[in-house]
Amino acid sequence: MSYVTWAVLGIMLLIGEIFTMDFSLSCVGLGFLVAALMAYLGFGIHVQLIAVCVVLVTLFFTLRPFILKHLARKQEYKSNIDALVGTKHDFYALSEDKKHAKIKIDGDVWEAQSVTPLNKEKQVKVVKIEGATLIVKQED
C-alpha cells in the first residue's frame, strides 16, 4: 500500500477518536501512521503490516490502560453545596432552644440545626445538609 493511503487512514482514525474517546481508534491510527512511515522508507507490505500489528498491540495494552486510568480519576474537589460540608462558620441568630440558628455563608442565609445546644461564642462545623437545612455541631 502507498504511504499516502496509510497516512490518510491513520489521520481519519485519529480524527474519529475525538468522537469515541476510548483511545482504541488512536492506537490503530498511530499504527497506520507508523506503517505510512515504513512505506515511505521503501519497506514492503509485510513489514508495514507487522509494524501496524506491533504498534497497535503495544499501544493498546500499555498506553491505553494508563491513559484511561488517569482520565477516570475522581475529581479531588467538591462543588456547590457539597463544598459546605466540613466548613466552619459563625452564626448570627440563635433560637430560644439554642438548637436552631441562622448562618450567613457567602451572602446566603442558611437555616442551621444542631442536636446539642449551641454556644454563641464558638463557630459551628457543617456536618451534613438535609434539604435547605445545615446540620451543624460545635467542636469542643
HELIX and SHEET records of a PDB file:
HELIX    1   1 TYR A    3  THR A   20  1                                  18    
HELIX    2   2 SER A   24  TYR A   40  1                                  17    
HELIX    3   3 ILE A   45  THR A   58  1                                  14    
HELIX    4   4 LEU A   59  LEU A   63  3                                   5    
HELIX    5   5 ARG A   64  LEU A   71  1                                   8    
HELIX    6   6 ASN A   80  LEU A   84  5                                   5    
SHEET    1   A 6 LYS A  88  HIS A  89  0                                        
SHEET    2   A 6 VAL A 124  GLU A 130 -1                                        
SHEET    3   A 6 THR A 133  LYS A 137 -1                                        
SHEET    4   A 6 ASP A 108  SER A 114  1                                        
SHEET    5   A 6 HIS A 100  ILE A 105 -1                                        
SHEET    6   A 6 PHE A  91  LEU A  94 -1                                        
END                                                                             
